[in-house]
Amino acid sequence: MMATRSELLAFLDSLGLETKTTDHRPVFTVAESEDVHAMIPGAHTRNLFLKDKKGRIFLVVVLHDATVDLKQIHTLIGGQGRVSFGNADQLMECLGVVPGSVTPFGLYNDREAQRVTPIFDAAMMQHEVLNFHPLSNDATTTISRDGLLSFARACGHEPQVLAVTEEAKAQGL
């Protein structure tokens, strides 16, 4: 059984992590969410659910307007051969979310299986305050950068902070 938003928020609270959740209309793409970004302070993000040729699963989290070279990212994240997007069934099985709701908070649903490797872009991690869907795309939860790292570790994952976007590479991160 996959976690609900209230279970996720209770887990974050049990870790002593300060968060704020804002309800809004469902948004399925970064382009659709511009008005949501305007009303919620902090960095907004995009989440790429990827798999490599050997079936390894990666969750790559970047700033919403970042440029990612999908033909080369496998060399940066340790993938075996080029990566492709995971399908909706894999997404539900691994993170407990549907397309349009991909979020690092889905790591909560991967605590036992440990199938997903979280990759946080170095440029995104320069921001103190980050925003993600709380398992569904009809709300946004704000959390600190350090809180995100603590959450991932509490879920049994050691996130890799890597320069995977063109912006991060240009900044020398």
C-alpha positions as CSV (number, residue, x, y, z in Angstrom):
1,M,0.0,0.0,0.0
2,M,1.4,3.4,-1.0
3,A,1.5,6.2,1.4
4,T,-0.9,9.0,1.5
5,R,-0.1,12.7,1.7
6,S,-1.1,12.8,5.4
7,E,1.2,9.8,6.2
8,L,4.1,11.5,4.4
9,L,3.5,14.8,6.2
10,A,3.3,13.0,9.5
11,F,6.7,11.3,8.8
12,L,8.3,14.6,8.0
13,D,6.9,16.0,11.2
14,S,8.2,13.0,13.2
15,L,11.7,13.8,11.8
16,G,11.3,17.3,13.2
17,L,11.5,18.8,9.7
18,E,9.7,22.1,9.2
19,T,7.5,22.1,6.1
20,K,4.6,24.1,4.7
21,T,2.1,22.6,2.3
22,T,0.0,24.7,-0.1
23,D,-3.0,23.3,-1.9
24,H,-3.5,24.4,-5.5
25,R,-5.1,23.1,-8.7
26,P,-3.5,20.0,-10.2
27,V,-0.5,20.9,-12.4
28,F,1.0,18.3,-14.7
29,T,3.9,20.2,-16.3
30,V,6.4,22.9,-15.4
31,A,4.7,25.2,-17.9
32,E,1.3,24.7,-16.3
33,S,2.7,25.6,-12.9
34,E,4.1,29.1,-13.5
35,D,1.3,30.8,-11.5
36,V,1.9,28.3,-8.6
37,H,5.6,29.2,-8.6
38,A,4.6,32.8,-8.3
39,M,2.6,32.2,-5.1
40,I,5.0,29.9,-3.3
41,P,8.5,31.2,-2.3
42,G,11.5,29.0,-2.9
43,A,13.1,27.1,-5.7
44,H,10.7,25.1,-7.9
45,T,11.8,21.8,-9.4
46,R,11.4,19.2,-12.1
47,N,11.9,15.5,-11.4
48,L,13.1,13.0,-14.0
49,F,12.3,9.3,-13.3
50,L,14.9,7.4,-15.4
51,K,16.2,3.9,-15.9
52,D,19.3,2.6,-17.5
53,K,19.9,-0.5,-19.7
54,K,20.5,-2.7,-16.7
55,G,17.2,-1.6,-15.1
56,R,18.7,0.6,-12.4
57,I,16.3,3.4,-11.5
58,F,17.3,7.0,-10.9
59,L,15.3,10.0,-9.6
60,V,17.1,13.1,-10.9
61,V,15.8,16.3,-9.3
62,V,16.7,19.7,-10.9
63,L,15.5,23.3,-10.9
64,H,12.3,23.7,-13.0
65,D,14.0,25.6,-15.8
66,A,17.3,23.7,-15.9
67,T,18.7,22.2,-19.0
68,V,19.5,18.4,-18.9
69,D,21.3,16.5,-21.7
70,L,19.5,13.2,-21.6
71,K,21.9,11.7,-24.1
72,Q,24.9,12.3,-21.7
73,I,23.4,12.2,-18.2
74,H,24.1,8.5,-17.8
75,T,27.8,9.3,-17.7
76,L,27.3,11.7,-14.8
77,I,25.0,9.5,-12.7
78,G,26.7,6.2,-13.2
79,G,24.1,4.7,-15.5
80,Q,24.9,1.7,-17.7
81,G,24.3,3.0,-21.2
82,R,21.8,5.7,-22.1
83,V,18.9,6.2,-19.9
84,S,15.2,6.4,-20.7
85,F,12.1,7.5,-18.8
86,G,10.6,4.9,-16.6
87,N,7.0,4.0,-17.4
88,A,3.9,4.8,-15.3
89,D,3.8,1.2,-13.8
90,Q,7.4,1.5,-12.7
91,L,6.8,4.9,-11.3
92,M,3.9,3.7,-9.2
93,E,5.8,0.5,-8.1
94,C,8.9,2.4,-7.0
95,L,7.7,5.8,-5.8
96,G,4.0,5.4,-5.4
97,V,3.0,8.3,-7.6
98,V,1.5,8.8,-11.1
99,P,3.1,10.8,-14.0
100,G,2.8,14.5,-13.3
101,S,3.3,13.9,-9.5
102,V,6.9,12.8,-9.5
103,T,8.7,14.0,-6.4
104,P,11.6,13.1,-4.1
105,F,9.0,12.6,-1.4
106,G,8.2,9.4,-3.3
107,L,11.3,8.0,-1.7
108,Y,9.1,7.4,1.3
109,N,7.5,4.6,-0.6
110,D,10.9,3.1,-1.5
111,R,12.1,2.7,2.0
112,E,12.0,-1.1,2.0
113,A,12.9,-1.9,-1.7
114,Q,15.6,0.7,-2.0
115,R,15.3,0.6,-5.8
116,V,15.7,4.3,-6.6
117,T,19.0,6.2,-6.6
118,P,18.2,9.9,-5.8
119,I,20.4,12.4,-7.7
120,F,20.0,16.1,-6.6
121,D,21.5,18.6,-9.0
122,A,24.2,20.8,-7.4
123,A,22.6,24.0,-8.8
124,M,19.3,23.1,-7.1
125,M,21.1,22.4,-3.8
126,Q,22.4,26.0,-3.8
127,H,18.9,27.1,-2.8
128,E,18.0,27.1,0.9
129,V,14.3,26.5,0.3
130,L,12.9,23.9,-2.2
131,N,9.4,22.9,-3.3
132,F,8.0,19.5,-4.3
133,H,4.6,17.8,-4.6
134,P,3.6,15.8,-1.5
135,L,2.9,12.6,-3.6
136,S,0.2,14.3,-5.7
137,N,0.3,17.3,-8.0
138,D,-2.5,19.2,-6.3
139,A,-0.3,20.7,-3.6
140,T,3.3,21.8,-3.1
141,T,5.3,21.2,0.1
142,T,8.1,23.6,0.9
143,I,11.2,22.2,2.8
144,S,14.7,23.3,3.4
145,R,17.6,21.9,1.5
146,D,19.0,20.3,4.6
147,G,15.5,19.0,5.4
148,L,15.4,17.3,2.0
149,L,18.7,15.6,2.6
150,S,17.6,14.5,6.1
151,F,14.3,13.1,4.7
152,A,16.1,11.1,2.0
153,R,18.5,9.6,4.5
154,A,15.7,8.8,6.9
155,C,14.1,6.8,4.0
156,G,17.4,4.8,3.7
157,H,18.7,6.6,0.7
158,E,22.0,8.5,0.4
159,P,21.3,11.1,-2.2
160,Q,24.1,12.1,-4.6
161,V,24.5,15.8,-5.2
162,L,26.0,16.1,-8.7
163,A,26.3,18.7,-11.4
164,V,23.9,17.2,-13.9
165,T,22.5,20.3,-15.5
166,E,24.2,22.7,-17.9
167,E,23.6,25.4,-15.3
168,A,25.4,23.5,-12.6
169,K,28.3,22.7,-14.9
170,A,28.6,26.3,-16.0
171,Q,28.8,27.4,-12.3
172,G,31.6,24.9,-11.7
173,L,29.5,23.0,-9.1
